[in-house]
Amino acid sequence: MVRDAFFGLVLLGLTGWNANAAEMRSLEEYMALPSDLQEPSYLFVRCAGLYWAMTAYFGESGLGAEAHLNMSEAAILLNEAAILMRITKGGDTNHIEAGTRADAKRIATIYHERMRDNYALTGQAFYEDSLIKSDLLLCKPIAANPVGFMLEQPSE
């Protein structure tokens, strides 16, 4: 009886450990939603968070100095683009900036935890994770031309 309760608690702890990452839908799924259910700046914040998670998890030694710098700069640019998109809707600029940065930080944390969990379970941070691989592929063209992608977004 005690043993069954112990294993139940362990199982509950393990399933709850990755709850946030498990609930995250891929950006591909998000983009397939009707436009009225999408928040245009979300793609930028989400990609910024992914890039910050990658730089934090792998570091300069894991990514290489140039890739680390490029990914860090892309994250900053994407986050700033999201801030600009949100400011155009109106509101307190300082509040919008702080909120957008907090959103990206939370998303980065979710991705980072997912990579840590993946490594603990499989020995690989993301190579077998279809969500992270898919999101990286989708973020690449957004990061390469954020202004062009901003102009393609439907206005609210």
C-alpha positions as CSV (number, residue, x, y, z in Angstrom):
1,M,0.0,0.0,0.0
2,V,2.7,2.5,1.0
3,R,4.8,1.4,-2.0
4,D,1.8,2.0,-4.4
5,A,1.2,5.4,-2.9
6,F,4.9,6.2,-3.3
7,F,4.9,5.2,-7.0
8,G,1.7,7.2,-7.5
9,L,3.4,10.3,-6.1
10,V,6.5,9.7,-8.2
11,L,4.3,9.3,-11.3
12,L,2.3,12.4,-10.5
13,G,5.6,14.3,-10.0
14,L,7.0,13.1,-13.3
15,T,3.9,13.9,-15.3
16,G,3.6,17.4,-13.7
17,W,7.3,18.1,-14.3
18,N,6.8,18.8,-18.0
19,A,3.2,20.1,-17.9
20,N,4.0,23.5,-19.4
21,A,6.0,22.2,-22.2
22,A,3.5,19.5,-23.0
23,E,0.8,22.0,-23.4
24,M,2.7,24.2,-25.8
25,R,1.3,24.0,-29.3
26,S,3.7,24.2,-32.2
27,L,4.0,27.5,-34.1
28,E,2.8,25.7,-37.2
29,E,-0.4,24.7,-35.4
30,Y,-0.7,28.3,-34.1
31,M,-0.3,29.8,-37.6
32,A,-3.1,27.4,-38.9
33,L,-5.6,29.0,-36.5
34,P,-8.0,31.5,-38.0
35,S,-6.4,35.0,-38.0
36,D,-8.9,36.3,-35.5
37,L,-7.6,33.8,-33.0
38,Q,-4.0,34.9,-33.5
39,E,-2.2,37.7,-31.7
40,P,0.3,39.1,-34.4
41,S,3.2,39.8,-32.0
42,Y,3.1,36.3,-30.5
43,L,5.2,34.8,-33.3
44,F,7.9,37.3,-32.6
45,V,7.8,36.8,-28.8
46,R,7.7,33.1,-29.2
47,C,10.7,33.0,-31.6
48,A,12.6,35.4,-29.3
49,G,12.0,33.1,-26.4
50,L,13.1,30.0,-28.4
51,Y,16.3,31.7,-29.4
52,W,17.1,32.9,-25.9
53,A,16.4,29.4,-24.6
54,M,18.8,27.9,-27.2
55,T,21.6,30.4,-26.3
56,A,21.1,29.8,-22.6
57,Y,21.0,26.0,-22.9
58,F,23.9,25.5,-25.3
59,G,25.9,28.6,-24.6
60,E,28.6,30.0,-26.8
61,S,30.7,26.8,-26.5
62,G,27.8,24.6,-27.7
63,L,26.6,26.8,-30.6
64,G,29.9,28.4,-31.6
65,A,30.6,32.1,-31.1
66,E,29.1,33.3,-34.4
67,A,25.9,31.3,-34.1
68,H,25.5,32.3,-30.5
69,L,25.9,36.0,-31.4
70,N,23.5,35.7,-34.4
71,M,20.9,33.9,-32.3
72,S,21.2,36.4,-29.4
73,E,20.9,39.4,-31.8
74,A,17.9,37.7,-33.6
75,A,16.2,37.2,-30.2
76,I,16.6,40.9,-29.3
77,L,15.4,42.1,-32.8
78,L,12.4,39.8,-32.6
79,N,11.5,41.0,-29.1
80,E,11.8,44.6,-30.2
81,A,9.6,44.0,-33.2
82,A,7.0,42.5,-30.9
83,I,7.2,45.6,-28.6
84,L,6.7,47.9,-31.6
85,M,3.7,45.9,-32.8
86,R,2.1,46.1,-29.4
87,I,2.9,49.8,-29.0
88,T,1.0,50.6,-32.2
89,K,-2.2,49.3,-30.5
90,G,-1.8,52.0,-27.8
91,G,-1.0,51.9,-24.1
92,D,1.8,52.7,-21.7
93,T,5.1,52.1,-23.5
94,N,7.0,51.1,-20.4
95,H,4.3,48.6,-19.4
96,I,4.2,47.2,-22.9
97,E,8.0,46.8,-23.0
98,A,8.1,45.1,-19.6
99,G,5.2,42.8,-20.4
100,T,6.7,41.8,-23.8
101,R,10.1,41.0,-22.2
102,A,8.4,39.0,-19.4
103,D,6.4,37.1,-22.0
104,A,9.6,36.2,-24.0
105,K,11.4,35.2,-20.7
106,R,8.5,32.9,-19.7
107,I,8.5,31.3,-23.2
108,A,12.3,30.9,-23.0
109,T,11.9,29.2,-19.6
110,I,9.4,26.8,-21.0
111,Y,11.6,25.9,-24.0
112,H,14.7,25.6,-21.7
113,E,12.9,23.3,-19.3
114,R,11.7,21.2,-22.3
115,M,15.3,20.9,-23.5
116,R,16.5,19.9,-20.0
117,D,13.7,17.3,-19.7
118,N,14.4,16.0,-23.2
119,Y,18.0,15.6,-22.3
120,A,17.2,13.8,-19.1
121,L,14.8,11.4,-20.9
122,T,16.6,10.8,-24.2
123,G,20.2,12.2,-24.0
124,Q,19.3,14.9,-26.6
125,A,18.0,18.3,-25.9
126,F,15.9,18.7,-29.0
127,Y,16.9,16.5,-31.9
128,E,14.0,14.2,-31.3
129,D,11.6,16.9,-30.3
130,S,9.3,17.7,-33.3
131,L,7.9,20.8,-31.7
132,I,11.3,22.5,-31.1
133,K,12.5,21.4,-34.6
134,S,9.4,22.7,-36.3
135,D,9.5,26.0,-34.3
136,L,13.1,26.5,-35.3
137,L,12.3,26.0,-38.9
138,L,9.4,28.5,-38.7
139,C,11.3,31.1,-36.8
140,K,14.3,31.2,-39.2
141,P,12.5,33.2,-42.0
142,I,10.8,35.4,-39.4
143,A,14.2,36.2,-37.8
144,A,15.8,36.8,-41.2
145,N,13.3,39.4,-42.2
146,P,11.2,40.6,-39.2
147,V,10.0,43.8,-40.8
148,G,8.8,42.0,-43.9
149,F,7.0,39.5,-41.8
150,M,5.5,42.2,-39.6
151,L,4.0,43.8,-42.8
152,E,2.4,40.5,-43.7
153,Q,0.6,40.2,-40.4
154,P,-3.1,41.0,-40.4
155,S,-3.9,44.2,-38.5
156,E,-6.3,44.0,-35.6
